[in-house]
């Protein structure tokens, strides 16, 4: 869902809330009581959510989703993963196509008007990926005049151009995998997004890319949940807390990003709250 549609959906939600019709319109059972779960994850992001050759999914987000599901009482056999793009994340939750979304889904105030978020389960930082051997980009300011690619539905280029005032040239493609292909082919100068996303691509092709390692924002990865499911959100938060307390989060971060050189954070993130 693009920003314009999110805004329209947010307006509709406010109208329903004001009329007292919101609760009657939904009536969806809480994921806290689920016996099966359909979970949306990315299908093209190495290290986070990637569709494998056998049609399964693998990555940090996938493993976190399985941990949460188990804490909710749903075994692996009861979990179905489906691939979602950045643009689809709100749609699939609002339409009830999935129960949860763990897909590098940054928590924002605008998104919280139409969906709820458990977590965050990780706080990533926005960084920059360039081609191997490129020494012209050492910080976000060096993106001035550069061709900067972002995936559709992402806010990454906005954070560079609008929030940081850096006059980069925005190039948008359907996914970050498409951006990475353009970077490898020399058709764009840089890709800037969350460091975990970039680290996954770097680990997949370390000879082709260089991570600038100059983070400039924080991105709170949340578990997307239906807007009205407060009980489910609270159950997800309890599961995430246990995941950090029992050492699973640290182990998963080492498993997927330990060779990237990324300085990962293994402390329990501060939750946003479910209301």
Residue, then its C-alpha position, 0 to 999 in steps of 0.5 A: x500500500x502506497x503512502x497515499x492509500x495508507x492516508x486514505x485508509x487512516x481517514x476511513x479508520x478515524x471515521x469508523x472509530x468516530x461513528x462507533x462502527x469500528x468494532x462491529x466492522x471487524x470481529x476478527x479472532x485474535x491471533x492469541x487464540x490461533x491454532x494456525x497462522x498465515x505470516x507474510x514475509x519478504x521473498x527476495x531479501x537474503x538473510x531476512x526473508x528469501x524464498x528457497x529453491x524448494x519453495x520454503x522461506x528462510x531468514x532472520x524474519x522467518x525464524x523470528x516469526x516461527x519463534x513467536x508462533x511457537x510462543x503463541x502455541x502454534x507449531x511449525x506445521x501450523x504456520x504458512x508463509x507467504x511472500x509480500x512486497x513493501x507495497x502489500x504489507x498494509x493491504x494483506x493485513x487489512x484484507x485478512x489475507x495474513x495474520x502477521x507480517x514480519x517483513x522488515x516492516x518499519x513502525x511509523x505513525x502513519x502506518x499505526x493508524x491502519x494496522x497495529x504493531x507488536x515489538x519492535x523485534x529489532x531496531x535497524x539503522x539505515x545505511x548505504x551500499x555501494x559497489x566494491x571499490x567505490x570510495x566516493x561515498x563515506x557518509x549520507x552527505x556524499x550521496x549529493x547528485x548520486x543516483x539512489x535506488x529505493x524499493x517501491x513502498x519504501x521511505x528510504x530515499x525520502x529520509x536521505x533527500x527530504x529529511x537530510x536535505x541531500x539532493x540525490x536523484x531518486x530511482x524507484x524499482x519494484x523491490x530492493x533486489x531490483x535496486x541491487x541488480x542496478x547497482x551491480x550493473x552500474x546503473x545506479x550509484x548507491x542503495x540506501x536502506x536498513x543495515x540488516x537488508x544491506x548486510x544480507x545482500x552483502x553476504x550474498x555477494x561480498x566481492x561485488x559490494x561495500x557497506x559504507x557503515x555510516x548509519x544515520x537513522x533508526x528503523x524499528x522493525x515491527x510485527x504487523x497485526x490487525x489494528x483491533x487485535x490488542x490481545x494478539x499484540x500483547x502476546x507478541x510482545x511477550x514472545x519477543x521479550x522471551x526471545x531476547x531473554x533466553x538468548x534466541x535473538x542474539x543467536x539468530x542475529x549471529x546466525x544470519x549476520x555474524x559474518x557481515x561485520x555488522x554491529x548488531x544490537x542484542x538488547x531487548x528493544x523498547x516496545x511501542x505499546x499496543x494501543 
